[in-house]
Amino acid sequence: MQAIILAGGKGTRLAERLHGRPKPLIDVLGVPLLERQLDALAGQGIDNVVVLVNHAADQIEAFFAARPPVPRAKLIDDGAPRGTAGAVLACLEALEGRFLVVYGDTLFDIDIAAMMAEHEASNADISLLLHPNDHPADSDLVEIDGDGWVTAFHSYPHPPEADLRNLVNAAFYICERSALEPWRESPTPLDFAKDLFPRMLAQGARIRGYSSFEYIKDLGTPKRLDKVERHLASGVVERARLTAMQRVVFLDRDGVINVQRDYVRTPDDFELIPGAVEAIRMLNDAEFRVVVVTNQPVIARGEADFDAVQRIHARMESLLGAGGAYIDALYLCPHHPDAGFSGEVAALKGPCECRKPATGLFEQAATAMKIDFAASWMVGDSTSDIEAGRRMNLQTVLVETGTGGLDNKWAVQPSHRAANLLAAARLICASAMKLDITQGSST
């Protein structure tokens, strides 16, 4: 595969750290960022690299002259600034039929082969890496449907009242050259996220969202650079790999994250339980993957369709994101075992493998990430939640919010009890810290 690195930026916000160098040569723990990017690509067999240069191009040329050669590297001076998409469109003749776009100010550790496999299987024109972050309000966000196809782009700043899923465009793209050819003569400057991709989508392009918790961060400011260096030094980057075992906290939704009032049928019915934001942010900071697993029989009962539930989850993620918290994934069961409801969806009635305490939602999560179940947890407010956790050999926490275990559907005892999600998060983080200390002392 071929990669194109957009390395023409000046790095104005990083001027105090650059000391006259171009942004791609910023020092990251003693190694130029461009060196780290080339190594990451080479580690996955990508040595066919086009580097677009502009500002201080002579320094980047000198960098390549001084390092071991990249077998198929080509430097192209893209001339006047054209924007990210404009620069790529201007050199399409140098690109192959399929290529990866990498921004010159990002540190990444991505399993590109896994992303490529999904791109190929879906027959997409463009695939975008998406991930949640702790500052969605100042990020470009993407909407996807239930099958992973992009339905809308939302550039920041976002309207204060907007409810949007925390699906951030990570600026890491697999592109089919044929899909970009019709846009070669577009006026510049032209940005991928703000200009070209929305226009392509409106014209019917097949743009796919590839959601991943893997590590990718831009380091375009001193504060972000410092954070990336801390993550490198402490192993955060390596622990986010698809090949690494992940500690997961599975959360029920109603009665755990949000106040339980009958059923939540609209976004206006959704209200966070006090402390939920702090709790999830605490789990994020402790490097737990936070995965919501929720039974949503309102869909089978015909009281809310999939789109309505998507809007509810957009409200949830917006409220969490406003407080610097995020979930890594969400899996829901739309079924209901009983018939007799007005407007019910017949196809979703009856038994299934995903309605808790069945374990189908957990198994879906296990196909997306390597889960260390022995070090993972289930937090719920019902005995069905606790029984599902028991079946998956998870440590379980029953919270007193919601039903507080008074549903009495299953004769099961939790591993722990807690007043609410915040108390549960404190218990989980304290237990993990104690385990980490014990394991550290044993080695």
C-alpha positions in Angstrom: 0.0 0.0 0.0 1.0 3.6 -0.6 0.9 6.4 2.0 0.9 10.1 1.5 2.1 12.3 4.4 1.0 15.9 4.5 4.2 17.5 5.8 3.9 21.1 4.6 2.7 22.8 7.8 4.5 25.6 9.5 3.5 24.6 13.0 2.9 28.2 14.2 1.5 27.1 17.5 4.5 24.9 18.1 7.0 27.7 17.3 8.6 27.7 20.8 9.4 24.0 20.5 10.4 23.9 16.8 13.4 26.3 16.9 13.1 27.0 13.2 12.3 23.4 12.1 9.2 22.5 10.1 6.4 20.9 12.1 7.0 17.3 10.9 10.5 17.4 12.4 9.2 18.3 15.9 11.2 16.4 18.5 9.1 13.7 20.3 11.1 12.1 23.1 14.3 12.6 21.1 13.0 11.4 17.8 11.6 13.5 15.0 7.8 13.0 14.5 8.3 12.2 10.8 10.8 9.5 11.8 8.2 7.9 14.1 5.6 8.0 11.3 7.9 6.4 8.8 8.8 3.7 11.3 5.1 3.1 12.1 4.3 2.7 8.4 7.4 0.5 7.7 6.4 -1.7 10.6 3.3 -2.6 8.7 5.1 -3.1 5.4 4.4 0.3 3.9 7.6 1.7 2.3 5.9 3.4 -0.7 5.6 6.9 0.7 4.9 10.3 -0.9 5.7 13.2 1.4 4.2 16.6 0.5 6.5 19.4 1.6 6.3 23.1 1.5 7.5 25.1 4.5 11.2 24.5 5.1 11.3 21.8 2.5 15.1 21.9 2.4 15.2 20.7 6.0 12.9 17.7 5.3 15.1 16.9 2.3 18.1 16.9 4.5 16.3 14.7 7.0 15.7 12.1 4.3 19.3 12.4 3.1 20.7 11.7 6.6 18.6 8.6 7.5 18.5 5.1 6.0 16.6 5.3 2.7 12.9 4.6 2.5 12.9 2.3 -0.6 10.1 4.0 -2.4 9.9 7.5 -1.0 9.1 10.6 -3.1 9.1 14.2 -1.9 6.8 16.6 -3.7 6.8 20.3 -3.0 3.1 21.2 -3.3 3.7 24.9 -3.9 1.2 27.4 -2.6 -0.9 26.2 0.3 -4.0 24.4 -1.1 -5.5 22.9 2.0 -5.3 19.2 2.9 -7.5 17.9 0.1 -6.3 20.5 -2.4 -2.7 19.4 -1.9 -3.6 15.7 -2.4 -5.7 16.4 -5.5 -2.9 18.4 -7.0 -0.6 15.4 -7.0 -3.0 12.6 -7.9 -0.8 11.5 -10.8 1.9 10.5 -8.3 -0.6 8.3 -6.3 -1.6 4.8 -6.8 -5.2 3.4 -7.1 -5.5 3.2 -3.3 -3.6 5.2 -0.7 -3.5 6.1 2.9 -3.6 9.8 3.9 -1.5 10.7 7.0 -1.4 14.2 8.5 2.1 15.4 9.4 1.3 16.4 12.9 -0.1 13.1 14.2 1.4 10.3 16.2 -0.4 7.1 15.5 -0.2 3.4 16.3 -2.9 1.9 14.1 -3.3 -1.7 12.7 -3.6 -0.5 9.2 -4.2 -4.0 7.8 -7.3 -4.3 10.0 -8.6 -1.0 8.7 -7.8 -2.0 5.2 -9.6 -5.3 5.5 -12.8 -3.5 6.5 -12.4 -1.0 3.7 -12.0 -3.7 1.1 -14.9 -5.8 2.4 -17.2 -2.8 2.3 -16.2 -1.6 -1.1 -16.0 1.9 0.2 -14.7 4.9 -1.7 -13.2 6.4 1.4 -12.7 5.0 4.9 -12.2 7.4 7.9 -10.7 6.4 11.2 -13.1 7.5 14.0 -12.6 7.5 17.7 -14.1 9.2 20.8 -12.1 11.9 22.7 -12.5 14.0 25.8 -13.0 17.3 23.8 -15.6 16.6 21.1 -16.9 20.2 21.3 -13.8 21.4 19.4 -13.5 18.4 17.1 -14.8 17.5 13.7 -17.6 14.9 14.3 -19.1 12.3 12.0 -22.4 10.6 12.0 -22.7 7.0 10.9 -25.7 4.6 10.5 -26.1 1.2 12.0 -24.0 -0.4 9.3 -21.0 2.0 9.7 -21.7 4.3 6.6 -21.1 8.0 7.1 -24.4 10.0 6.9 -23.2 13.5 7.9 -20.2 15.6 8.8 -20.2 18.2 11.6 -17.3 20.6 11.6 -16.6 22.5 14.8 -17.7 24.8 16.3 -21.0 23.0 17.0 -24.2 24.7 17.9 -24.7 24.6 21.7 -27.9 22.7 21.5 -26.6 20.0 19.1 -26.7 16.4 20.3 -23.9 14.6 18.4 -22.3 11.2 18.8 -18.7 11.4 20.0 -17.3 10.1 16.8 -14.3 12.2 16.0 -12.7 12.3 12.6 -9.1 11.3 13.4 -7.7 12.5 10.1 -6.4 9.1 9.0 -8.0 8.1 5.6 -7.9 5.2 3.1 -8.9 6.6 -0.3 -9.7 5.2 -3.7 -8.0 7.4 -6.3 -11.0 6.8 -8.7 -13.3 8.5 -6.1 -11.2 11.6 -6.0 -10.5 12.0 -9.7 -13.8 13.9 -10.4 -12.8 16.5 -7.9 -9.3 17.4 -9.2 -10.3 20.8 -10.5 -12.0 21.9 -7.4 -11.1 25.5 -6.2 -8.6 25.7 -3.4 -7.9 25.9 -0.5 -9.9 22.7 0.1 -10.0 20.8 3.3 -10.9 17.1 3.5 -13.2 17.1 6.5 -14.8 20.5 6.1 -15.1 20.7 2.3 -14.4 17.7 0.1 -15.8 14.8 2.1 -19.2 16.5 2.7 -19.4 17.4 -1.0 -18.6 13.9 -2.0 -21.2 12.5 0.4 -23.8 14.7 -1.0 -22.9 13.4 -4.5 -23.4 9.8 -3.3 -19.9 8.7 -2.4 -19.6 5.6 -0.2 -17.8 6.9 2.8 -17.2 4.5 5.7 -16.5 5.1 9.3 -14.0 2.8 10.9 -14.3 3.1 14.7 -11.3 2.2 16.8 -9.9 2.9 20.3 -6.3 2.7 18.9 -3.9 5.5 19.5 -3.8 8.6 17.3 -3.3 12.1 18.6 -2.3 15.4 16.9 0.4 17.2 18.7 0.0 20.7 17.2 0.3 22.6 20.4 2.9 22.4 23.3 0.2 21.1 25.6 -0.8 18.3 23.2 2.9 17.5 22.5 3.6 17.1 26.2 0.6 14.8 26.6 1.7 12.6 23.7 5.2 12.3 25.2 3.7 11.3 28.5 1.7 8.6 26.8 4.7 7.3 24.9 6.8 7.2 28.0 4.2 5.5 30.2 3.1 2.9 27.7 -0.4 4.3 26.9 0.3 4.1 23.2 1.3 0.4 23.2 -1.5 -0.6 25.5 -4.0 0.8 23.0 -3.0 -1.6 20.3 -5.6 -4.1 18.9 -3.2 -6.8 19.9 -3.1 -5.7 23.5 -5.4 -7.1 26.1 -8.0 -4.5 27.2 -9.5 -4.0 30.6 -13.2 -3.2 30.1 -15.9 -1.8 32.4 -19.3 -2.8 30.9 -22.1 -0.5 32.0 -25.8 -0.9 31.8 -27.4 2.3 30.7 -30.8 3.0 32.3 -30.6 3.3 36.0 -26.8 3.3 36.0 -25.8 6.2 33.7 -29.1 7.9 33.4 -32.1 8.3 35.7 -34.6 5.5 35.1 -38.1 6.8 34.4 -40.2 4.0 32.9 -38.6 3.8 29.4 -36.4 6.4 27.7 -38.2 7.1 24.4 -36.8 10.5 23.4 -33.7 12.5 24.1 -35.8 14.7 26.4 -36.4 11.7 28.6 -32.6 11.3 29.1 -31.1 12.7 32.3 -27.6 11.8 33.6 -27.4 10.5 37.2 -25.3 12.9 39.3 -21.7 11.8 39.3 -22.0 9.7 36.0 -19.7 12.1 34.1 -17.0 12.1 36.8 -17.3 8.3 37.1 -16.8 7.6 33.3 -14.0 10.2 33.1 -12.3 8.4 36.0 -12.5 5.1 34.2 -11.2 6.7 31.0 -8.2 8.1 32.9 -7.5 4.6 34.4 -7.4 3.2 30.8 -10.5 1.0 31.1 -12.4 0.7 27.9 -16.0 1.8 28.8 -18.6 -0.2 26.9 -22.3 0.3 27.3 -24.4 -2.9 27.0 -28.1 -2.1 27.1 -31.5 -3.8 26.6 -33.7 -1.5 24.6 -37.1 -3.2 24.2 -38.7 0.1 23.3 -37.6 -0.7 19.7 -39.4 -4.0 19.6 -42.4 -2.5 21.3 -42.6 0.1 18.6 -42.2 3.0 21.1 -39.0 4.3 19.6 -37.2 3.3 16.4 -33.5 2.9 15.8 -33.1 6.5 14.7 -34.8 7.7 17.9 -32.5 5.5 20.1 -29.5 6.9 18.1 -30.6 10.4 19.0 -30.9 9.4 22.6 -27.3 8.1 22.6 -26.2 11.3 20.8 -27.6 13.2 23.8 -25.8 10.9 26.2 -22.5 11.2 24.4 -22.8 15.0 24.1 -23.5 15.3 27.9 -20.6 13.1 28.7 -18.3 14.8 26.3 -19.1 18.2 27.8 -17.6 16.9 31.0 -14.5 15.3 29.3 -15.8 11.8 29.5 -16.5 9.3 26.7 -17.6 5.7 26.0 -15.5 3.5 23.7 -18.4 1.4 22.4 -22.1 0.8 22.7 -24.0 -2.4 22.0 -27.8 -2.7 22.3 -30.4 -5.4 22.2 -33.6 -4.2 20.4 -35.6 -7.4 21.1 -38.5 -8.1 23.5 -39.7 -11.6 24.4 -43.4 -10.8 24.9 -46.0 -9.9 22.3 -49.2 -7.8 22.6 -47.9 -4.2 22.4 -49.6 -1.7 20.1 -47.3 -0.9 17.2 -44.8 -3.6 18.1 -42.2 -4.8 15.5 -43.0 -8.5 14.9 -39.5 -9.3 13.6 -38.0 -8.2 16.9 -40.3 -10.1 19.2 -39.3 -13.4 20.8 -36.1 -14.9 22.3 -32.7 -13.8 21.3 -29.0 -14.2 22.2 -28.4 -10.6 23.1 -31.0 -9.6 25.7 -29.3 -9.6 29.1 -28.7 -11.9 30.9 -27.8 -13.5 27.6 -24.2 -12.7 26.6 -24.5 -11.8 23.0 -23.7 -8.1 23.6 -20.5 -9.0 25.5 -19.5 -11.4 22.7 -19.9 -8.6 20.1 -17.5 -6.5 22.2 -15.1 -9.4 22.3 -14.9 -9.6 18.5 -13.9 -5.9 18.4 -11.2 -6.0 21.1 -9.1 -8.5 23.0 -10.8 -8.4 26.5 -9.1 -9.5 29.6 -12.3 -10.7 31.2 -10.5 -11.6 34.5 -9.6 -7.9 34.9 -12.9 -6.6 33.6 -16.2 -5.5 35.3 -19.9 -5.3 34.9 -21.8 -2.5 36.6 -25.6 -2.7 36.6 -28.8 -2.0 38.6 -30.6 -5.3 37.9 -30.1 -8.9 38.7 -30.2 -9.5 34.9 -27.1 -7.3 34.6 -25.3 -9.2 37.4 -26.3 -12.6 36.0 -24.9 -11.6 32.6 -21.7 -10.5 34.2 -21.5 -13.8 36.2 -21.9 -15.7 33.0 -19.0 -13.8 31.4 -16.8 -14.4 34.6 -16.7 -10.6 35.2 -16.4 -8.9 38.6 -19.8 -7.3 39.2 -21.0 -4.2 40.9 -24.7 -3.7 41.8 -25.6 -0.1 42.2 -28.4 1.2 44.3 -29.7 3.6 41.6 -32.4 2.5 39.1 -34.0 -0.8 40.3 -31.2 -1.4 42.8 -31.4 -5.1 42.3 -35.1 -5.2 43.4 -36.2 -6.7 40.1 -35.6 -10.2 41.7 -35.5 -11.9 38.3 -32.3 -13.9 39.1 -31.1 -15.4 42.3 -27.5 -14.0 42.0 -25.3 -12.1 44.2 -22.9 -9.3 43.0 -19.2 -9.3 43.7 -19.7 -5.8 45.2 -22.4 -3.2 45.9 -22.1 0.6 45.5 -24.4 3.6 46.0 -24.1 4.7 42.4 -21.8 4.7 39.3 -19.3 7.1 40.8 -18.9 4.9 43.9 -18.5 1.9 41.6 -15.9 3.7 39.5 -13.9 4.5 42.7 -14.1 0.9 43.8 -13.0 -0.4 40.4 -10.1 2.0 40.1 -8.9 1.3 43.6 -9.0 -2.4 42.9 -7.1 -2.0 39.6 -4.5 0.1 41.3 -4.0 -2.4 44.1 -3.7 -5.2 41.5 -1.2 -3.2 39.4 1.0 -2.6 42.5 0.8 -6.2 43.5 1.8 -7.4 40.0 4.6 -4.8 39.8 6.0 -5.9 43.1 5.9 -9.6 42.0 8.0 -8.8 38.9 
